[in-house]
């Protein structure tokens, strides 16, 4: 009873805030347009550009990590949010991108006898697109045999793939096993009007921050272009009804492979950037928890919503990198808290539990996410849905015959005849 009242109270606050955003006008537009549309995104991007001038080094480190994981979340959002394909092994592409940079920047490899040998060193600026291409190829290889699988079966296969790839790098002797590999930072570059930019100074993270922010901006623009293209509409069609999409002429094989490949490509970029930033790679660091964390970012922000995904990545990654350590320090400095909650000595041990609680609360209180995709939000709320078993054509027939149609089920004629056309005249 208390839970129901609390949930109703929270929903009341959310509905009040939503109504204010929708009904309050500024210069002829609703407040929601300013805080969710491209103007708000542009303001956030401009603030991000000037952020290094007032952020300290630890916070800048968190910002770089947020940019990397936001890229991973955007890549997984293509597969899960647009194409509707549940991928629980996304960490595999993160691993592939990471090891591509580690191997190519001069780390020693080891033969079957344990003897080290070296390969020619490649510049990071060439390895970055190479890591993306290699990850995309593995994404296509993963997608090809799983095209006929749906739902839980697809999730199980991708989960297995995500568990296998780190183990391969751990057990194949060439990659130094569990000890991992080192990586070199990106080489210095010289830009007109700016001069030399160095990425090797650990006390100056500003260049790397701008590199991560620039790559994130490119990924965002690319994902928006894909979403609004015919490919994006095909992904959404497959997500809504795969059979209907195929009947409408969507090539399921090509469209699914594109989703897997492009999502993996972005994951490879994130892995390459992460290894160049650390700069070390260890197979023990790539576990199932990363895939779940990235998926939680998408669910928290809003599946299929680009600003929502970025917001979810920002919240969870900041919690993981910075806030959880601050909470742990505070708890350890206050014995009263540890005495009241036995076993609560390190919040890091309960991170996955906290993620699970966040996901459960989101599903109960706001399943569409913090910044939902408009289409998905309407679907979850049932807005625009017709009565069960009644099609758009059926509603048109009821209206023409004089039968009552509930207002919430009434359809705009353009929904089924097309704007400016007359379906009955063509029949």
Buried (B, 14 or more C-beta within 10 A) or exposed (E): EEEEEEEEEBEEEEEEEEEEBEEEEEEEEBBBBBEBEEEBBEEBBEEBBEBBEEBEEEBBBBBBBBBBBBBBBBBBBBBBBBBBBBBBBBBBBBBBBBBBBBBBBBBBBBEEEEEEEEEEEBEBEEBBEBBBBBBBBBBBBBBEEBBEBEEEEBBBBBBEBBBEBBEEBBEBEBBBBEEBBBBBBBEEBEEEEEEEBEBEEEEBBBBBBBBBBEBBBEBBEBBBEBBEEEBBBBBBBBBEEBEEBBEEEBEBEEBBBBBBBBBBBBBBBBBBBBBBBBBBBBBEBBEBBBBBBBBBBBBBBBBBBBBBBBBBBBBBBBBBBBBBBEBBEEBBEEEEEBEEEEEBEBBEEBBBEBBEEBBEEBEEEBBBBBBBBEEBBBBBEEEBEBEEEBEBEEBBEBBEEEEEBEEEEEBEBEEEBEEEEEEEEEE
